[in-house]
Structure formats: structure tokens, C-alpha cells
């Protein structure tokens, strides 16, 4: 049986209650994760890029 590899994870940012992290999956895919207390949102790379654009737009409106 082939050995299963674990994803390589990197914390992108963290506060007391929130965390953003990236996982380099064994199949070569990169996924992104946002943890908000008991809720975790999972994104593929394309979805993450769209989310970042959305978040940047919100921040620009608030400035």
C-alpha cells in the first residue's frame, strides 16, 4: 500500500480567535483555510484569490 502523505501547513495570520492558514496538499493542490471560532472556511487557490479581491474591496470602501 502506498504511504499517505500529510499536507504541509503554514500559518498565514493568527489572532486570539481567528486563524488563516495554507495547506500544500500531497496531490500538489494548495488550499487556504480561515478559522473563525467554531467555523472553518476552505478555499481552493482560485476561490482564495477571489476572496482576497473581495476583502480588499471591502477594506478600500472602509478607508
Secondary structure as GFF3:
##gff-version 3
##sequence-region A 1 63
A	DSSP	beta_strand	8	14	.	.	.	ID=ss1
A	DSSP	beta_strand	18	24	.	.	.	ID=ss2
A	DSSP	beta_strand	30	36	.	.	.	ID=ss3
A	DSSP	beta_strand	39	44	.	.	.	ID=ss4
A	DSSP	alpha_helix	45	62	.	.	.	ID=ss5
###
